[in-house]
Amino acid sequence: MSEQNASGRGMLAFVLGGVVIAIAGLVWYLVATDGARFWRSAPTGPSVTIELPAAPAPEPTPVPAEPAAPAAPAD
């Protein structure tokens, strides 16, 4: 009876080892490909860009002219 018990443990270890290796391989594959194959946020398609016309430049405000200095009196 002990022979069957040892054989059963060996088979269980073999199966669990295979499961661990399969999970490790899947994780490695998903990390290596950034998961892009499985988790796409939106379908890719043509992109649309809308460009609005530029706003007109504001007109400069006129600078008031300084009054001319009075002429110096002639001697």
TABEL-V227607 format. One line per field, one symbol per residue. phi: phi as a letter, one per 30 degrees, with the letter a starting at -180 (. if undefined). A space follows every 10 residues. Layout:
phi: ???
//
This chain:
phi: .ddddddddd dddddddddd dddddddddd ddchiddcbd daddadccbc cddddddddd ddcddddddd ddddd
//
